[in-house]
Amino acid sequence: MTIIDNPDQTKWNEFVAANSSPASFLQSQAWGEFQKSLGLKIYRLAVVGDDGELQASAQAIVRPLNLGRAYLEVPKGPIGNFDKAAGALLLDELKKIAVAEKAILIRVNPPYENNFQFSIFNFQKPELLLKQREPEDTVLVDLSHSEENLLAHMHEKSRYNIRLAMKKGVQVHEKIKDEKAFEKFLELIEQTSKRDGITVWPRARFEKFRQQFMLGSYAPQDPQAILLTGEFEGQTLAAAIVMLFGDSGTYLYAASSEQQRNANVPSLVLWEAIRQSKIRGKKFYDMWGISPAGAGDDHSWSGITRFKSRYATIGQTGVEKHYTGTWDLVLDKKYYSLFKIGKAIRSLIPK
């Protein structure tokens, strides 16, 4: 086995898509280019077998910290079937990069429920940067079922809301390259952020995302995003961005207005996102994050989890995924401890 950097784009995307389900678009070549457009440094590494085929891969992002330090993040990765030899080879190269970039830790978040030997490589659960973690639990809608069966196995309230929206004349349209529709999405996501107290990307990041994933020409193996808008009585009242990659469509961002809530526009937009993923031949629709198993109603994601979980029956048209989660390999224990102390002190300062 050998390790190479920056493998062929097509082979990279095909490998990532074939070895993660739902497909890990955060490890796609295009997602790395998107991160570059935000001013971040990217490394792509792959372990190659004697037959020349990829066995494992990692796309790492260098994320800056204070005092000229950084950390290395492999979001929804590494990818592959890791034995001890392949894992060690990949990790050794990541360590070299981390040292060169003055990184205090390497953070991984494999897209698997059980496929990474953390104890062998001295990883630990994170104690810092806890808000910078990818979702560890999600619900997948199984798109192998017919639309009729998917509807039949939804929660009755979701099914009722979808049919009521249709009856009232709500229309959902795909507007990938429509500038005005994208501007309306940005307006709605700002409203949603303020109303629900959630953090969303700044406008400039959404615009760069659109350039990367909506306005280009895409090969079948490339990730692509679609914009759906829900309209009622001449107004756009809801919108969603859906990422399409590999075997999956992913519920990336959704936004809605406070107006005409009884028209149930967001429900029909989500149903159309599921339909469009199925039409495009995807195997799953990934709801992209729910509260952890066993979490109570006081969890910050409890509301959105109820909403997402109503669109499938687990064990029939839905699957719950509980990933291995986020793990850190601490490389600079002194800085790591100082960072923890600083965080503790800041938490004591009145806001």
Beta strands, then each sheet from edge to edge (+ up, - down):
strand 1: 2-5
strand 2: 41-48
strand 3: 54-64
strand 4: 70-74
strand 5: 79-80
strand 6: 103-108
strand 7: 137-142
strand 8: 171-174
strand 9: 224-232
strand 10: 235-245
strand 11: 248-256
strand 12: 284-286
strand 13: 318-322
strand 14: 327-330
sheet 1: 1+ 2- 3+ 4- 6- 14+
sheet 2: 1+ 2- 3+ 5-
sheet 3: 8+ 9- 10+ 11- 12- 7+ 13-
end
